[in-house]
Amino acid sequence: MGRLSVNLCGVELDNPVIPASGTFGYGYEFAEWYDINVLGTFSCKGTTLRPRFGNDTPRIAEAPTGMINAVGLQNPGVERVIAEELPRLKGVFRKPIIANVSGFSVEEYAAVCQMLDREPQVGWLEVNISCPNVHGGGMSFGTDPAQAAAVTRAVKAVTTKPVIMKLSPNVTDIVAVAKACEEAGADGISLINTLMAMRIDLKTRRPVLANTTGGLSGPAVFPVALRMVWQVARAVSVPVIGLGGVSSAEDVIEMMLAGAAAVEIGAANLVEPCICRDIIAALPEVMDRYGIRNLRDIIGGANT
């Protein structure tokens, strides 16, 4: 084991750096910039049962030290992901990937996860429960512990691979949702997803985004994400993936001290396509500076 290696739900990673879903496509796009096999793994673009065009444009708005997006889960649907995207990825990436799954009903989550569970390239299933529950008045599954648990149980019933539940920060009690997922069988927790936000155009006096609101990401959300990772890591016994505004090797170490076993990097990929490669390269020097011999030794170090 190298000094950067970590274990994620029983699977060894060369390092804890993972590009986050929605910011890294299906991986092969970034393989034109660098050898993506340096990554621990990556989380592919969110996949739904049926193809989705996504929301109307504009979908992106700038914000101080961040960005707001309302892409709307645009993707070709799970059948095309399996038939086209995964085979293309196999030509440039030799490690297992995290398949990110979205849905609009419990049954839809289960169906997509069951299909992806059969794919040998998929090492983990990351279940995004920030989607609106179409049978629950549009409320996100991730805002209600009971609904989050229902999705977790349904997915675990049809899968054999580790299931990581991705939580929304737009809740009063993130710990209650995380514990509900763990009790329902989740093998890991990832957090946070984006924070609800908006911008208004002063000239038109209308919202910048066609969807009115969107999700805020980038450095602005890092302190919020760090706090929630710290809270959840203290409350659950399963591994936690920390994400939200991470953009440096120092941020990775800070997330791990808060309790993250691995760290996803999102918006920073859209600013600097090679940021994950560069962070991995920088980690040994930063570790030396702070007297860290092995990364796995510091996980949750701020909790003691």
VOGU-3710 file (C-alpha; in Angstrom, 3 decimals, decimal comma):
1> mgrlsvnlcg> 0,000/0,000/0,000  1,258/3,459/-0,909  1,110/6,388/1,467  -1,778/7,899/-0,519  -3,871/4,730/-0,617  -7,256/4,460/1,105  -10,040/1,909/1,372  -13,530/2,732/0,144  -16,198/0,221/1,164  -13,723/-2,650/0,981
11> veldnpvipa> -12,073/-1,586/-2,277  -8,504/-0,246/-2,261  -7,873/3,065/-4,031  -4,418/4,298/-5,025  -5,402/7,692/-3,629  -8,563/9,365/-2,274  -9,097/11,814/-5,158  -12,342/11,259/-7,089  -13,825/13,615/-9,699  -17,459/14,193/-8,777
21> sgtfgygyef> -20,484/13,282/-10,852  -21,625/15,877/-13,346  -18,192/17,490/-13,623  -16,222/14,717/-15,334  -18,592/13,346/-17,971  -17,955/9,664/-18,545  -14,225/10,027/-18,050  -12,949/9,556/-21,569  -13,451/13,270/-22,303  -10,746/14,103/-19,749
31> aewydinvlg> -8,475/11,309/-21,011  -7,613/13,695/-23,854  -5,961/15,967/-21,260  -4,115/13,461/-19,042  -3,906/9,802/-18,044  -7,004/9,501/-15,868  -5,693/6,249/-14,373  -3,830/8,409/-11,846  -7,214/8,981/-10,160  -8,438/6,922/-7,247
41> tfsckgttlr> -11,586/6,463/-9,313  -14,293/8,826/-10,588  -18,044/9,210/-10,363  -19,696/9,212/-13,778  -22,414/11,590/-14,929  -25,743/11,038/-13,190  -27,756/8,346/-14,943  -31,538/7,973/-15,045  -33,814/5,236/-16,371  -34,800/7,186/-19,486
51> prfgndtpri> -32,906/9,799/-21,535  -33,207/13,366/-20,289  -32,568/16,544/-22,251  -32,327/18,556/-19,052  -33,574/22,032/-18,200  -33,962/24,973/-20,541  -31,065/27,394/-20,911  -29,507/29,405/-19,345  -28,418/26,616/-17,033  -25,301/28,183/-15,504
61> aeaptgmina> -24,863/31,363/-13,476  -21,687/32,763/-11,940  -21,496/33,518/-8,227  -18,780/34,900/-5,947  -16,230/32,065/-5,483  -18,607/29,575/-7,042  -21,183/28,762/-9,678  -24,875/27,886/-9,816  -26,116/25,160/-12,141  -29,550/23,871/-13,133
71> vglqnpgver> -28,540/21,380/-15,822  -31,403/19,055/-14,939  -29,707/15,651/-15,063  -29,136/15,636/-18,813  -28,024/12,130/-19,791  -28,693/9,499/-22,478  -30,426/7,046/-20,148  -29,095/3,880/-18,538  -29,415/1,624/-21,602  -27,210/3,872/-23,736
81> viaeelprlk> -24,761/4,383/-20,883  -24,308/0,610/-20,702  -24,229/0,097/-24,470  -22,097/3,076/-25,489  -20,490/5,072/-22,683  -19,045/2,282/-20,548  -17,411/0,413/-23,468  -15,834/3,651/-24,664  -14,546/4,368/-21,162  -13,029/0,898/-20,893
91> gvfrkpiian> -10,518/1,871/-23,563  -8,954/4,589/-21,389  -9,639/3,643/-17,750  -8,649/0,336/-16,186  -10,082/0,841/-12,683  -13,637/0,325/-11,403  -15,811/3,443/-11,479  -18,542/4,870/-9,304  -21,866/4,848/-11,158  -23,988/7,809/-10,101
101> vsgfsveeya> -27,729/7,100/-10,210  -30,720/9,449/-10,103  -34,423/8,706/-10,120  -37,898/10,131/-9,644  -39,436/7,213/-7,792  -38,167/4,423/-5,557  -38,853/1,927/-8,336  -36,828/3,961/-10,825  -33,797/4,092/-8,537  -33,959/0,338/-8,050
111> avcqmldrep> -34,327/-0,395/-11,768  -31,308/1,713/-12,776  -29,130/0,329/-9,974  -30,076/-3,242/-10,843  -28,992/-2,716/-14,452  -25,713/-1,018/-13,560  -24,934/-3,590/-10,866  -24,382/-6,165/-13,623  -21,617/-4,131/-15,254  -18,076/-5,269/-14,354
121> qvgwlevnis> -16,703/-1,716/-14,731  -18,971/-0,492/-11,946  -17,346/-0,834/-8,539  -19,772/1,245/-6,481  -23,246/2,727/-6,900  -23,610/6,335/-5,748  -27,311/7,041/-5,313  -28,203/10,718/-5,601  -31,265/11,272/-3,415  -31,516/14,988/-4,170
131> cpnvhgggms> -34,041/14,207/-6,918  -37,708/15,198/-6,469  -40,017/12,400/-5,374  -42,785/12,495/-7,990  -45,054/10,525/-5,659  -44,332/12,838/-2,730  -45,270/16,245/-4,072  -41,874/16,967/-5,565  -40,018/16,913/-2,241  -36,484/15,583/-2,532
141> fgtdpaqaaa> -35,981/12,021/-1,263  -32,948/13,303/0,616  -34,899/15,776/2,746  -36,837/13,099/4,624  -35,067/10,305/6,560  -37,899/7,848/5,907  -37,826/8,469/2,155  -34,024/8,255/2,088  -34,215/4,928/3,890  -36,852/3,650/1,451
151> vtravkavtt> -34,593/4,324/-1,530  -31,642/2,727/0,249  -33,560/-0,463/1,048  -34,921/-0,746/-2,493  -31,483/-0,379/-4,057  -29,791/-2,760/-1,621  -32,420/-5,395/-2,389  -31,375/-5,589/-6,057  -27,615/-4,969/-5,929  -24,484/-6,771/-4,837
161> kpvimklspn> -22,012/-3,878/-5,006  -21,382/-1,210/-2,359  -24,136/1,399/-2,261  -23,137/4,964/-1,369  -25,998/7,362/-0,661  -25,342/10,940/-1,813  -27,019/13,424/0,492  -28,492/16,856/-0,044  -27,320/19,679/2,262  -30,712/21,390/1,964
171> vtdivavaka> -31,980/19,883/5,194  -32,285/20,837/8,848  -30,653/17,660/10,180  -28,141/15,997/7,848  -27,202/13,460/10,535  -30,751/12,103/10,768  -30,791/11,418/7,016  -27,332/9,804/7,077  -28,222/7,535/9,991  -31,473/6,498/8,294
181> ceeagadgis> -29,514/5,469/5,204  -26,984/3,534/7,265  -29,707/1,706/9,177  -31,373/0,806/5,862  -28,176/-0,861/4,667  -26,062/1,818/2,960  -22,403/0,861/2,634  -21,257/4,481/2,533  -22,378/8,106/2,528  -21,259/10,916/0,206
191> lintlmamri> -21,935/14,575/0,920  -22,638/17,283/0,112  -24,580/17,902/-3,055  -25,146/21,526/-4,107  -26,850/24,197/-2,007  -29,990/25,805/-3,404  -29,249/29,287/-4,739  -30,199/31,869/-7,372  -29,072/35,054/-9,145  -31,117/37,953/-10,564
201> dlktrrpvla> -30,178/39,926/-13,680  -30,353/43,621/-12,755  -31,059/44,670/-16,344  -33,986/42,330/-16,939  -34,983/42,072/-13,282  -35,515/38,367/-13,794  -33,715/35,274/-12,512  -30,571/34,482/-14,496  -31,408/30,775/-14,676  -34,338/29,574/-16,762
211> nttgglsgpa> -35,103/27,217/-13,869  -35,075/30,226/-11,463  -33,007/28,377/-8,861  -30,062/26,024/-9,107  -27,326/24,381/-7,079  -24,394/26,388/-5,715  -20,982/24,713/-5,855  -17,364/25,807/-5,716  -15,100/27,143/-2,932  -17,967/29,111/-1,379
221> vfpvalrmvw> -19,575/25,906/-0,080  -16,416/24,252/1,308  -16,874/25,299/4,966  -20,496/24,109/4,922  -19,503/20,784/3,354  -16,672/20,328/5,847  -19,031/20,904/8,769  -21,554/18,390/7,474  -18,886/15,757/6,735  -17,584/16,192/10,284
231> qvaravsvpv> -21,078/15,789/11,731  -21,967/12,724/9,680  -18,601/10,967/10,098  -19,034/11,178/13,882  -22,546/9,702/13,682  -22,157/6,741/11,296  -19,810/3,771/11,098  -19,765/3,425/7,293  -17,199/5,276/5,132  -17,920/8,878/4,194
241> iglggvssae> -16,928/10,598/0,945  -16,499/14,340/1,403  -17,187/16,821/-1,379  -18,164/20,424/-1,857  -15,786/23,168/-2,901  -12,604/21,070/-2,744  -9,929/22,632/-4,948  -6,499/21,888/-3,426  -4,434/19,191/-1,744  -4,879/21,082/1,518
251> dviemmlaga> -8,664/20,873/1,104  -8,404/17,107/0,592  -6,472/16,697/3,832  -8,894/18,951/5,698  -11,835/16,839/4,479  -10,077/13,657/5,583  -9,345/15,097/9,017  -13,073/15,827/9,268  -13,749/12,135/8,665  -13,802/11,544/4,900
261> aaveigaanl> -12,317/8,266/3,695  -12,167/9,689/0,158  -12,772/13,091/-1,401  -14,664/14,092/-4,538  -13,773/17,196/-6,535  -16,500/18,831/-8,595  -16,669/22,422/-9,819  -12,877/22,770/-9,832  -12,766/20,365/-12,820  -14,747/22,900/-14,833
271> vepcicrdii> -12,239/25,646/-14,035  -9,060/23,592/-14,486  -9,525/20,253/-16,300  -6,287/18,842/-14,851  -6,982/19,853/-11,237  -7,424/16,302/-9,941  -4,142/15,172/-11,481  -2,392/18,208/-10,004  -3,861/17,690/-6,533  -2,704/14,055/-6,497
281> aalpevmdry> 0,788/15,172/-7,496  0,806/17,830/-4,761  -0,408/15,602/-1,933  2,983/14,083/-0,902  4,623/17,504/-0,456  1,655/18,823/1,539  1,648/15,661/3,658  5,353/16,129/4,412  4,727/19,743/5,383  2,183/18,682/8,004
291> girnlrdiig> 3,972/15,552/9,196  1,535/13,072/7,658  3,025/9,692/6,807  -0,057/7,928/5,406  -3,401/9,461/4,448  -5,440/6,628/5,900  -3,979/7,434/9,325  -5,577/10,882/9,441  -9,180/9,968/8,585  -11,320/11,508/11,311
301> gant> -8,257/12,930/13,027  -10,126/16,123/13,925  -12,744/14,067/15,768  -10,442/12,825/18,537
//
